[in-house]
Amino acid sequence: MFPNRMTHKFKNALVCSIAVSLLGCGTVNTVVRGDSVARRNLNQVKTSCEMMPRVYSGVSYDICILRGKPSHTSLWLGSAPQLMFVDLALSAVLDTIALPYTIYEQINEGHIHLK
């Protein structure tokens, strides 16, 4: 009975950590949450990016974050910027899944303007 409780707690912790990491995911911030969130977040880190395509926007978002100035309040990174490389991989997978939608949005809306 005790190993079952540990397994259940481990599963809950895993689900919570995945949910928290998705909140910082580039794809979630650009495709799901919208242009204004991406614009605000990228301006917060003072990135030099002026626009980014909607196709693979999560990967572009992460690259723009890396080009920004580090900040203590810079989004979800905190003191572990190496997590950005995990997010780049996750964003690449999610961007590929969202490709039909983002191609449609790129054709209709154009690039995401950040400045």
Backbone atoms as SQL, in Angstrom:
CREATE TABLE atoms (id INTEGER PRIMARY KEY, chain TEXT, resi INTEGER, resn TEXT, atom TEXT, x REAL, y REAL, z REAL);
INSERT INTO atoms VALUES
  (1, 'A', 1, 'MET', 'N', 0.825, -1.190, 0.000),
  (2, 'A', 1, 'MET', 'CA', 0.000, 0.000, 0.000),
  (3, 'A', 1, 'MET', 'C', 0.873, 1.259, 0.000),
  (4, 'A', 2, 'PHE', 'N', 1.961, 1.240, 0.743),
  (5, 'A', 2, 'PHE', 'CA', 2.845, 2.405, 0.810),
  (6, 'A', 2, 'PHE', 'C', 3.447, 2.765, -0.555),
  (7, 'A', 3, 'PRO', 'N', 3.945, 1.796, -1.349),
  (8, 'A', 3, 'PRO', 'CA', 4.480, 2.162, -2.676),
  (9, 'A', 3, 'PRO', 'C', 3.422, 2.784, -3.586),
  (10, 'A', 4, 'ASN', 'N', 2.180, 2.375, -3.435),
  (11, 'A', 4, 'ASN', 'CA', 1.103, 2.960, -4.236),
  (12, 'A', 4, 'ASN', 'C', 0.931, 4.437, -3.934),
  (13, 'A', 5, 'ARG', 'N', 1.012, 4.809, -2.663),
  (14, 'A', 5, 'ARG', 'CA', 0.867, 6.212, -2.267),
  (15, 'A', 5, 'ARG', 'C', 2.020, 7.042, -2.815),
  (16, 'A', 6, 'MET', 'N', 3.226, 6.486, -2.784),
  (17, 'A', 6, 'MET', 'CA', 4.400, 7.180, -3.322),
  (18, 'A', 6, 'MET', 'C', 4.266, 7.363, -4.827),
  (19, 'A', 7, 'THR', 'N', 3.789, 6.346, -5.509),
  (20, 'A', 7, 'THR', 'CA', 3.598, 6.430, -6.950),
  (21, 'A', 7, 'THR', 'C', 2.568, 7.494, -7.281),
  (22, 'A', 8, 'HIS', 'N', 1.498, 7.541, -6.524),
  (23, 'A', 8, 'HIS', 'CA', 0.448, 8.535, -6.750),
  (24, 'A', 8, 'HIS', 'C', 0.984, 9.955, -6.525),
  (25, 'A', 9, 'LYS', 'N', 1.772, 10.149, -5.464),
  (26, 'A', 9, 'LYS', 'CA', 2.363, 11.461, -5.194),
  (27, 'A', 9, 'LYS', 'C', 3.353, 11.848, -6.280),
  (28, 'A', 10, 'PHE', 'N', 4.129, 10.883, -6.756),
  (29, 'A', 10, 'PHE', 'CA', 5.083, 11.148, -7.831),
  (30, 'A', 10, 'PHE', 'C', 4.360, 11.577, -9.104),
  (31, 'A', 11, 'LYS', 'N', 3.273, 10.895, -9.436),
  (32, 'A', 11, 'LYS', 'CA', 2.497, 11.247, -10.627),
  (33, 'A', 11, 'LYS', 'C', 1.920, 12.655, -10.497),
  (34, 'A', 12, 'ASN', 'N', 1.410, 12.990, -9.318),
  (35, 'A', 12, 'ASN', 'CA', 0.870, 14.335, -9.095),
  (36, 'A', 12, 'ASN', 'C', 1.953, 15.396, -9.239),
  (37, 'A', 13, 'ALA', 'N', 3.133, 15.120, -8.682),
  (38, 'A', 13, 'ALA', 'CA', 4.240, 16.075, -8.791),
  (39, 'A', 13, 'ALA', 'C', 4.676, 16.237, -10.242),
  (40, 'A', 14, 'LEU', 'N', 4.698, 15.161, -10.990),
  (41, 'A', 14, 'LEU', 'CA', 5.076, 15.211, -12.398),
  (42, 'A', 14, 'LEU', 'C', 4.077, 16.029, -13.210),
  (43, 'A', 15, 'VAL', 'N', 2.802, 15.807, -12.973),
  (44, 'A', 15, 'VAL', 'CA', 1.765, 16.560, -13.689),
  (45, 'A', 15, 'VAL', 'C', 1.855, 18.047, -13.354),
  (46, 'A', 16, 'CYS', 'N', 2.068, 18.362, -12.097),
  (47, 'A', 16, 'CYS', 'CA', 2.185, 19.774, -11.696),
  (48, 'A', 16, 'CYS', 'C', 3.408, 20.431, -12.321),
  (49, 'A', 17, 'SER', 'N', 4.533, 19.727, -12.352),
  (50, 'A', 17, 'SER', 'CA', 5.734, 20.320, -12.933),
  (51, 'A', 17, 'SER', 'C', 5.587, 20.503, -14.436),
  (52, 'A', 18, 'ILE', 'N', 4.914, 19.598, -15.109),
  (53, 'A', 18, 'ILE', 'CA', 4.658, 19.764, -16.548),
  (54, 'A', 18, 'ILE', 'C', 3.754, 20.965, -16.781),
  (55, 'A', 19, 'ALA', 'N', 2.719, 21.112, -15.972),
  (56, 'A', 19, 'ALA', 'CA', 1.801, 22.246, -16.121),
  (57, 'A', 19, 'ALA', 'C', 2.524, 23.570, -15.909),
  (58, 'A', 20, 'VAL', 'N', 3.383, 23.637, -14.909),
  (59, 'A', 20, 'VAL', 'CA', 4.123, 24.868, -14.637),
  (60, 'A', 20, 'VAL', 'C', 5.098, 25.170, -15.765),
  (61, 'A', 21, 'SER', 'N', 5.762, 24.141, -16.301),
  (62, 'A', 21, 'SER', 'CA', 6.717, 24.383, -17.385),
  (63, 'A', 21, 'SER', 'C', 6.014, 24.827, -18.660),
  (64, 'A', 22, 'LEU', 'N', 4.796, 24.369, -18.885),
  (65, 'A', 22, 'LEU', 'CA', 4.066, 24.794, -20.083),
  (66, 'A', 22, 'LEU', 'C', 3.663, 26.257, -20.005),
  (67, 'A', 23, 'LEU', 'N', 3.536, 26.820, -18.813),
  (68, 'A', 23, 'LEU', 'CA', 3.195, 28.228, -18.695),
  (69, 'A', 23, 'LEU', 'C', 4.302, 29.116, -19.253),
  (70, 'A', 24, 'GLY', 'N', 5.524, 28.645, -19.220),
  (71, 'A', 24, 'GLY', 'CA', 6.646, 29.398, -19.762),
  (72, 'A', 24, 'GLY', 'C', 7.005, 29.006, -21.175),
  (73, 'A', 25, 'CYS', 'N', 6.319, 28.049, -21.724),
  (74, 'A', 25, 'CYS', 'CA', 6.629, 27.539, -23.054),
  (75, 'A', 25, 'CYS', 'C', 6.399, 28.620, -24.113),
  (76, 'A', 26, 'GLY', 'N', 7.356, 28.753, -25.022),
  (77, 'A', 26, 'GLY', 'CA', 7.248, 29.757, -26.078),
  (78, 'A', 26, 'GLY', 'C', 6.009, 29.576, -26.939),
  (79, 'A', 27, 'THR', 'N', 5.668, 28.345, -27.275),
  (80, 'A', 27, 'THR', 'CA', 4.495, 28.087, -28.110),
  (81, 'A', 27, 'THR', 'C', 3.215, 28.482, -27.397),
  (82, 'A', 28, 'VAL', 'N', 3.126, 28.174, -26.125),
  (83, 'A', 28, 'VAL', 'CA', 1.931, 28.547, -25.356),
  (84, 'A', 28, 'VAL', 'C', 1.811, 30.067, -25.309),
  (85, 'A', 29, 'ASN', 'N', 2.927, 30.758, -25.115),
  (86, 'A', 29, 'ASN', 'CA', 2.894, 32.222, -25.029),
  (87, 'A', 29, 'ASN', 'C', 2.583, 32.897, -26.356),
  (88, 'A', 30, 'THR', 'N', 2.860, 32.275, -27.466),
  (89, 'A', 30, 'THR', 'CA', 2.600, 32.925, -28.758),
  (90, 'A', 30, 'THR', 'C', 1.341, 32.425, -29.448),
  (91, 'A', 31, 'VAL', 'N', 1.082, 31.136, -29.391),
  (92, 'A', 31, 'VAL', 'CA', -0.070, 30.574, -30.112),
  (93, 'A', 31, 'VAL', 'C', -1.327, 30.602, -29.257),
  (94, 'A', 32, 'VAL', 'N', -1.215, 30.171, -28.023),
  (95, 'A', 32, 'VAL', 'CA', -2.397, 30.039, -27.163),
  (96, 'A', 32, 'VAL', 'C', -2.756, 31.355, -26.493),
  (97, 'A', 33, 'ARG', 'N', -1.766, 32.013, -25.891),
  (98, 'A', 33, 'ARG', 'CA', -2.053, 33.217, -25.101),
  (99, 'A', 33, 'ARG', 'C', -2.162, 34.478, -25.944),
  (100, 'A', 34, 'GLY', 'N', -1.598, 34.507, -27.124),
  (101, 'A', 34, 'GLY', 'CA', -1.813, 35.637, -28.023),
  (102, 'A', 34, 'GLY', 'C', -0.650, 36.595, -28.166),
  (103, 'A', 35, 'ASP', 'N', -0.797, 37.483, -29.139),
  (104, 'A', 35, 'ASP', 'CA', 0.256, 38.430, -29.502),
  (105, 'A', 35, 'ASP', 'C', 0.593, 39.399, -28.374),
  (106, 'A', 36, 'SER', 'N', -0.410, 39.876, -27.659),
  (107, 'A', 36, 'SER', 'CA', -0.148, 40.886, -26.625),
  (108, 'A', 36, 'SER', 'C', 0.702, 40.322, -25.488),
  (109, 'A', 37, 'VAL', 'N', 0.509, 39.064, -25.142),
  (110, 'A', 37, 'VAL', 'CA', 1.307, 38.437, -24.092),
  (111, 'A', 37, 'VAL', 'C', 2.752, 38.294, -24.553),
  (112, 'A', 38, 'ALA', 'N', 2.939, 37.816, -25.769),
  (113, 'A', 38, 'ALA', 'CA', 4.297, 37.671, -26.305),
  (114, 'A', 38, 'ALA', 'C', 4.985, 39.030, -26.388),
  (115, 'A', 39, 'ARG', 'N', 4.264, 40.025, -26.860),
  (116, 'A', 39, 'ARG', 'CA', 4.828, 41.381, -26.973),
  (117, 'A', 39, 'ARG', 'C', 5.247, 41.913, -25.605),
  (118, 'A', 40, 'ARG', 'N', 4.376, 41.787, -24.611),
  (119, 'A', 40, 'ARG', 'CA', 4.673, 42.264, -23.261),
  (120, 'A', 40, 'ARG', 'C', 5.870, 41.522, -22.658),
  (121, 'A', 41, 'ASN', 'N', 5.889, 40.196, -22.765),
  (122, 'A', 41, 'ASN', 'CA', 6.976, 39.404, -22.194),
  (123, 'A', 41, 'ASN', 'C', 8.315, 39.723, -22.844),
  (124, 'A', 42, 'LEU', 'N', 8.327, 39.867, -24.152),
  (125, 'A', 42, 'LEU', 'CA', 9.586, 40.133, -24.843),
  (126, 'A', 42, 'LEU', 'C', 10.065, 41.563, -24.607),
  (127, 'A', 43, 'ASN', 'N', 9.141, 42.495, -24.485),
  (128, 'A', 43, 'ASN', 'CA', 9.543, 43.868, -24.157),
  (129, 'A', 43, 'ASN', 'C', 10.042, 43.953, -22.721),
  (130, 'A', 44, 'GLN', 'N', 9.556, 43.083, -21.856),
  (131, 'A', 44, 'GLN', 'CA', 9.991, 43.047, -20.465),
  (132, 'A', 44, 'GLN', 'C', 11.474, 42.679, -20.368),
  (133, 'A', 45, 'VAL', 'N', 11.946, 41.791, -21.223),
  (134, 'A', 45, 'VAL', 'CA', 13.364, 41.407, -21.198),
  (135, 'A', 45, 'VAL', 'C', 14.201, 42.246, -22.160),
  (136, 'A', 46, 'LYS', 'N', 13.578, 43.271, -22.750),
  (137, 'A', 46, 'LYS', 'CA', 14.265, 44.208, -23.639),
  (138, 'A', 46, 'LYS', 'C', 15.003, 43.496, -24.773),
  (139, 'A', 47, 'THR', 'N', 14.271, 42.641, -25.485),
  (140, 'A', 47, 'THR', 'CA', 14.856, 41.922, -26.601),
  (141, 'A', 47, 'THR', 'C', 15.083, 42.866, -27.784),
  (142, 'A', 48, 'SER', 'N', 16.009, 42.505, -28.628),
  (143, 'A', 48, 'SER', 'CA', 16.249, 43.316, -29.826),
  (144, 'A', 48, 'SER', 'C', 15.373, 42.873, -30.994),
  (145, 'A', 49, 'CYS', 'N', 14.574, 41.830, -30.812),
  (146, 'A', 49, 'CYS', 'CA', 13.673, 41.358, -31.875),
  (147, 'A', 49, 'CYS', 'C', 12.561, 42.380, -32.094),
  (148, 'A', 50, 'GLU', 'N', 12.296, 42.689, -33.336),
  (149, 'A', 50, 'GLU', 'CA', 11.218, 43.628, -33.660),
  (150, 'A', 50, 'GLU', 'C', 9.972, 42.923, -34.151),
  (151, 'A', 51, 'MET', 'N', 10.127, 41.745, -34.736),
  (152, 'A', 51, 'MET', 'CA', 8.989, 40.944, -35.176),
  (153, 'A', 51, 'MET', 'C', 9.417, 39.489, -35.248),
  (154, 'A', 52, 'MET', 'N', 8.426, 38.600, -35.275),
  (155, 'A', 52, 'MET', 'CA', 8.723, 37.183, -35.429),
  (156, 'A', 52, 'MET', 'C', 7.593, 36.522, -36.207),
  (157, 'A', 53, 'PRO', 'N', 7.932, 35.488, -36.958),
  (158, 'A', 53, 'PRO', 'CA', 6.903, 34.800, -37.745),
  (159, 'A', 53, 'PRO', 'C', 5.982, 33.995, -36.838),
  (160, 'A', 54, 'ARG', 'N', 4.796, 33.747, -37.304),
  (161, 'A', 54, 'ARG', 'CA', 3.864, 32.918, -36.542),
  (162, 'A', 54, 'ARG', 'C', 4.203, 31.435, -36.681),
  (163, 'A', 55, 'VAL', 'N', 4.789, 31.059, -37.821),
  (164, 'A', 55, 'VAL', 'CA', 5.215, 29.678, -38.028),
  (165, 'A', 55, 'VAL', 'C', 6.466, 29.453, -37.176),
  (166, 'A', 56, 'TYR', 'N', 6.427, 28.457, -36.328),
  (167, 'A', 56, 'TYR', 'CA', 7.488, 28.183, -35.344),
  (168, 'A', 56, 'TYR', 'C', 7.729, 29.403, -34.451),
  (169, 'A', 57, 'SER', 'N', 6.639, 30.028, -34.045),
  (170, 'A', 57, 'SER', 'CA', 6.739, 31.217, -33.195),
  (171, 'A', 57, 'SER', 'C', 7.256, 30.894, -31.798),
  (172, 'A', 58, 'GLY', 'N', 7.021, 29.706, -31.312),
  (173, 'A', 58, 'GLY', 'CA', 7.526, 29.334, -29.992),
  (174, 'A', 58, 'GLY', 'C', 9.041, 29.286, -29.966),
  (175, 'A', 59, 'VAL', 'N', 9.638, 28.728, -31.015),
  (176, 'A', 59, 'VAL', 'CA', 11.095, 28.684, -31.114),
  (177, 'A', 59, 'VAL', 'C', 11.634, 30.100, -31.290),
  (178, 'A', 60, 'SER', 'N', 10.974, 30.898, -32.127),
  (179, 'A', 60, 'SER', 'CA', 11.390, 32.292, -32.314),
  (180, 'A', 60, 'SER', 'C', 11.301, 33.074, -31.013),
  (181, 'A', 61, 'TYR', 'N', 10.242, 32.847, -30.268),
  (182, 'A', 61, 'TYR', 'CA', 10.046, 33.498, -28.966),
  (183, 'A', 61, 'TYR', 'C', 11.209, 33.176, -28.031),
  (184, 'A', 62, 'ASP', 'N', 11.567, 31.898, -27.959),
  (185, 'A', 62, 'ASP', 'CA', 12.664, 31.483, -27.085),
  (186, 'A', 62, 'ASP', 'C', 13.992, 32.107, -27.511),
  (187, 'A', 63, 'ILE', 'N', 14.233, 32.189, -28.808),
  (188, 'A', 63, 'ILE', 'CA', 15.464, 32.810, -29.301),
  (189, 'A', 63, 'ILE', 'C', 15.473, 34.299, -28.961),
  (190, 'A', 64, 'CYS', 'N', 14.331, 34.949, -29.097),
  (191, 'A', 64, 'CYS', 'CA', 14.239, 36.366, -28.730),
  (192, 'A', 64, 'CYS', 'C', 14.476, 36.561, -27.235),
  (193, 'A', 65, 'ILE', 'N', 13.976, 35.648, -26.409),
  (194, 'A', 65, 'ILE', 'CA', 14.227, 35.710, -24.962),
  (195, 'A', 65, 'ILE', 'C', 15.729, 35.610, -24.703),
  (196, 'A', 66, 'LEU', 'N', 16.393, 34.692, -25.400),
  (197, 'A', 66, 'LEU', 'CA', 17.838, 34.526, -25.218),
  (198, 'A', 66, 'LEU', 'C', 18.607, 35.777, -25.641),
  (199, 'A', 67, 'ARG', 'N', 18.079, 36.511, -26.615),
  (200, 'A', 67, 'ARG', 'CA', 18.727, 37.735, -27.081),
  (201, 'A', 67, 'ARG', 'C', 18.425, 38.926, -26.187),
  (202, 'A', 68, 'GLY', 'N', 17.493, 38.771, -25.257),
  (203, 'A', 68, 'GLY', 'CA', 17.127, 39.860, -24.355),
  (204, 'A', 68, 'GLY', 'C', 18.119, 40.013, -23.222),
  (205, 'A', 69, 'LYS', 'N', 17.953, 41.096, -22.485),
  (206, 'A', 69, 'LYS', 'CA', 18.809, 41.352, -21.332),
  (207, 'A', 69, 'LYS', 'C', 18.294, 40.554, -20.143),
  (208, 'A', 70, 'PRO', 'N', 19.186, 39.922, -19.422),
  (209, 'A', 70, 'PRO', 'CA', 18.736, 39.159, -18.244),
  (210, 'A', 70, 'PRO', 'C', 18.091, 40.075, -17.207),
  (211, 'A', 71, 'SER', 'N', 17.107, 39.549, -16.547),
  (212, 'A', 71, 'SER', 'CA', 16.380, 40.303, -15.538),
  (213, 'A', 71, 'SER', 'C', 15.959, 39.355, -14.421),
  (214, 'A', 72, 'HIS', 'N', 15.907, 39.865, -13.205),
  (215, 'A', 72, 'HIS', 'CA', 15.470, 39.024, -12.091),
  (216, 'A', 72, 'HIS', 'C', 14.000, 38.662, -12.224),
  (217, 'A', 73, 'THR', 'N', 13.247, 39.491, -12.920),
  (218, 'A', 73, 'THR', 'CA', 11.825, 39.215, -13.090),
  (219, 'A', 73, 'THR', 'C', 11.522, 38.651, -14.469),
  (220, 'A', 74, 'SER', 'N', 12.549, 38.236, -15.198),
  (221, 'A', 74, 'SER', 'CA', 12.339, 37.811, -16.577),
  (222, 'A', 74, 'SER', 'C', 11.610, 36.476, -16.660),
  (223, 'A', 75, 'LEU', 'N', 10.323, 36.577, -16.750),
  (224, 'A', 75, 'LEU', 'CA', 9.421, 35.471, -17.017),
  (225, 'A', 75, 'LEU', 'C', 9.624, 34.316, -16.069),
  (226, 'A', 76, 'TRP', 'N', 9.706, 33.110, -16.542),
  (227, 'A', 76, 'TRP', 'CA', 9.752, 31.943, -15.685),
  (228, 'A', 76, 'TRP', 'C', 11.154, 31.408, -15.483),
  (229, 'A', 77, 'LEU', 'N', 12.144, 32.011, -16.099),
  (230, 'A', 77, 'LEU', 'CA', 13.486, 31.447, -16.070),
  (231, 'A', 77, 'LEU', 'C', 14.126, 31.483, -14.697),
  (232, 'A', 78, 'GLY', 'N', 13.936, 32.572, -13.981),
  (233, 'A', 78, 'GLY', 'CA', 14.533, 32.674, -12.664),
  (234, 'A', 78, 'GLY', 'C', 16.041, 32.547, -12.729),
  (235, 'A', 79, 'SER', 'N', 16.610, 31.692, -11.922),
  (236, 'A', 79, 'SER', 'CA', 18.059, 31.552, -11.877),
  (237, 'A', 79, 'SER', 'C', 18.549, 30.359, -12.680),
  (238, 'A', 80, 'ALA', 'N', 17.706, 29.775, -13.529),
  (239, 'A', 80, 'ALA', 'CA', 18.098, 28.591, -14.288),
  (240, 'A', 80, 'ALA', 'C', 17.887, 28.793, -15.789),
  (241, 'A', 81, 'PRO', 'N', 18.721, 29.609, -16.446),
  (242, 'A', 81, 'PRO', 'CA', 18.534, 29.822, -17.876),
  (243, 'A', 81, 'PRO', 'C', 18.775, 28.583, -18.724),
  (244, 'A', 82, 'GLN', 'N', 19.424, 27.553, -18.170),
  (245, 'A', 82, 'GLN', 'CA', 19.621, 26.335, -18.937),
  (246, 'A', 82, 'GLN', 'C', 18.292, 25.647, -19.243),
  (247, 'A', 83, 'LEU', 'N', 17.246, 25.986, -18.491),
  (248, 'A', 83, 'LEU', 'CA', 15.923, 25.438, -18.787),
  (249, 'A', 83, 'LEU', 'C', 15.403, 25.928, -20.132),
  (250, 'A', 84, 'MET', 'N', 15.955, 27.032, -20.640),
  (251, 'A', 84, 'MET', 'CA', 15.518, 27.568, -21.922),
  (252, 'A', 84, 'MET', 'C', 15.770, 26.562, -23.042),
  (253, 'A', 85, 'PHE', 'N', 16.834, 25.793, -22.935),
  (254, 'A', 85, 'PHE', 'CA', 17.136, 24.824, -23.983),
  (255, 'A', 85, 'PHE', 'C', 16.151, 23.662, -23.960),
  (256, 'A', 86, 'VAL', 'N', 15.642, 23.323, -22.794),
  (257, 'A', 86, 'VAL', 'CA', 14.577, 22.335, -22.695),
  (258, 'A', 86, 'VAL', 'C', 13.316, 22.908, -23.324),
  (259, 'A', 87, 'ASP', 'N', 13.050, 24.186, -23.051),
  (260, 'A', 87, 'ASP', 'CA', 11.879, 24.835, -23.625),
  (261, 'A', 87, 'ASP', 'C', 11.993, 24.946, -25.141),
  (262, 'A', 88, 'LEU', 'N', 13.189, 25.169, -25.657),
  (263, 'A', 88, 'LEU', 'CA', 13.383, 25.219, -27.116),
  (264, 'A', 88, 'LEU', 'C', 12.967, 23.897, -27.755),
  (265, 'A', 89, 'ALA', 'N', 13.366, 22.795, -27.169),
  (266, 'A', 89, 'ALA', 'CA', 13.008, 21.479, -27.700),
  (267, 'A', 89, 'ALA', 'C', 11.502, 21.246, -27.604),
  (268, 'A', 90, 'LEU', 'N', 10.925, 21.584, -26.457),
  (269, 'A', 90, 'LEU', 'CA', 9.482, 21.426, -26.273),
  (270, 'A', 90, 'LEU', 'C', 8.712, 22.316, -27.246),
  (271, 'A', 91, 'SER', 'N', 9.179, 23.547, -27.429),
  (272, 'A', 91, 'SER', 'CA', 8.515, 24.467, -28.358),
  (273, 'A', 91, 'SER', 'C', 8.602, 23.956, -29.797),
  (274, 'A', 92, 'ALA', 'N', 9.722, 23.370, -30.171),
  (275, 'A', 92, 'ALA', 'CA', 9.862, 22.836, -31.528),
  (276, 'A', 92, 'ALA', 'C', 8.836, 21.732, -31.784),
  (277, 'A', 93, 'VAL', 'N', 8.633, 20.876, -30.794),
  (278, 'A', 93, 'VAL', 'CA', 7.641, 19.803, -30.941),
  (279, 'A', 93, 'VAL', 'C', 6.233, 20.385, -31.021),
  (280, 'A', 94, 'LEU', 'N', 5.899, 21.291, -30.100),
  (281, 'A', 94, 'LEU', 'CA', 4.554, 21.874, -30.093),
  (282, 'A', 94, 'LEU', 'C', 4.305, 22.750, -31.328),
  (283, 'A', 95, 'ASP', 'N', 5.340, 23.459, -31.798),
  (284, 'A', 95, 'ASP', 'CA', 5.197, 24.263, -33.015),
  (285, 'A', 95, 'ASP', 'C', 4.916, 23.375, -34.222),
  (286, 'A', 96, 'THR', 'N', 5.536, 22.209, -34.267),
  (287, 'A', 96, 'THR', 'CA', 5.292, 21.281, -35.375),
  (288, 'A', 96, 'THR', 'C', 3.854, 20.783, -35.336),
  (289, 'A', 97, 'ILE', 'N', 3.344, 20.504, -34.151),
  (290, 'A', 97, 'ILE', 'CA', 1.957, 20.060, -34.010),
  (291, 'A', 97, 'ILE', 'C', 0.997, 21.176, -34.427),
  (292, 'A', 98, 'ALA', 'N', 1.327, 22.413, -34.090),
  (293, 'A', 98, 'ALA', 'CA', 0.458, 23.560, -34.392),
  (294, 'A', 98, 'ALA', 'C', 0.676, 24.122, -35.791),
  (295, 'A', 99, 'LEU', 'N', 1.515, 23.491, -36.591),
  (296, 'A', 99, 'LEU', 'CA', 1.883, 24.022, -37.899),
  (297, 'A', 99, 'LEU', 'C', 0.704, 24.356, -38.817),
  (298, 'A', 100, 'PRO', 'N', -0.304, 23.504, -38.966),
  (299, 'A', 100, 'PRO', 'CA', -1.425, 23.888, -39.845),
  (300, 'A', 100, 'PRO', 'C', -2.103, 25.195, -39.411),
  (301, 'A', 101, 'TYR', 'N', -2.302, 25.358, -38.110),
  (302, 'A', 101, 'TYR', 'CA', -2.935, 26.570, -37.597),
  (303, 'A', 101, 'TYR', 'C', -2.037, 27.788, -37.801),
  (304, 'A', 102, 'THR', 'N', -0.751, 27.653, -37.490),
  (305, 'A', 102, 'THR', 'CA', 0.142, 28.812, -37.582),
  (306, 'A', 102, 'THR', 'C', 0.405, 29.222, -39.024),
  (307, 'A', 103, 'ILE', 'N', 0.392, 28.272, -39.941),
  (308, 'A', 103, 'ILE', 'CA', 0.518, 28.636, -41.363),
  (309, 'A', 103, 'ILE', 'C', -0.691, 29.465, -41.784),
  (310, 'A', 104, 'TYR', 'N', -1.873, 29.024, -41.381),
  (311, 'A', 104, 'TYR', 'CA', -3.105, 29.764, -41.686),
  (312, 'A', 104, 'TYR', 'C', -3.042, 31.179, -41.092),
  (313, 'A', 105, 'GLU', 'N', -2.619, 31.294, -39.838),
  (314, 'A', 105, 'GLU', 'CA', -2.516, 32.597, -39.184),
  (315, 'A', 105, 'GLU', 'C', -1.447, 33.474, -39.836),
  (316, 'A', 106, 'GLN', 'N', -0.344, 32.875, -40.264),
  (317, 'A', 106, 'GLN', 'CA', 0.721, 33.643, -40.927),
  (318, 'A', 106, 'GLN', 'C', 0.205, 34.241, -42.223),
  (319, 'A', 107, 'ILE', 'N', -0.564, 33.478, -42.961),
  (320, 'A', 107, 'ILE', 'CA', -1.120, 33.967, -44.227),
  (321, 'A', 107, 'ILE', 'C', -2.117, 35.099, -43.968),
  (322, 'A', 108, 'ASN', 'N', -2.974, 34.940, -42.965),
  (323, 'A', 108, 'ASN', 'CA', -4.024, 35.931, -42.702),
  (324, 'A', 108, 'ASN', 'C', -3.572, 37.135, -41.884),
  (325, 'A', 109, 'GLU', 'N', -2.700, 36.925, -40.907),
  (326, 'A', 109, 'GLU', 'CA', -2.323, 37.994, -39.974),
  (327, 'A', 109, 'GLU', 'C', -0.910, 38.538, -40.196),
  (328, 'A', 110, 'GLY', 'N', -0.051, 37.760, -40.813),
  (329, 'A', 110, 'GLY', 'CA', 1.332, 38.182, -40.990),
  (330, 'A', 110, 'GLY', 'C', 2.150, 37.958, -39.733),
  (331, 'A', 111, 'HIS', 'N', 3.309, 38.600, -39.663),
  (332, 'A', 111, 'HIS', 'CA', 4.225, 38.438, -38.530),
  (333, 'A', 111, 'HIS', 'C', 3.637, 39.034, -37.256),
  (334, 'A', 112, 'ILE', 'N', 4.195, 38.633, -36.125),
  (335, 'A', 112, 'ILE', 'CA', 3.855, 39.218, -34.836),
  (336, 'A', 112, 'ILE', 'C', 4.806, 40.387, -34.635),
  (337, 'A', 113, 'HIS', 'N', 4.271, 41.601, -34.580),
  (338, 'A', 113, 'HIS', 'CA', 5.096, 42.805, -34.397),
  (339, 'A', 113, 'HIS', 'C', 5.283, 43.047, -32.903),
  (340, 'A', 114, 'LEU', 'N', 6.532, 43.190, -32.498),
  (341, 'A', 114, 'LEU', 'CA', 6.855, 43.293, -31.077),
  (342, 'A', 114, 'LEU', 'C', 7.093, 44.715, -30.620),
  (343, 'A', 115, 'LYS', 'N', 7.424, 45.608, -31.500),
  (344, 'A', 115, 'LYS', 'CA', 7.725, 47.001, -31.112),
  (345, 'A', 115, 'LYS', 'C', 6.582, 47.898, -31.507);
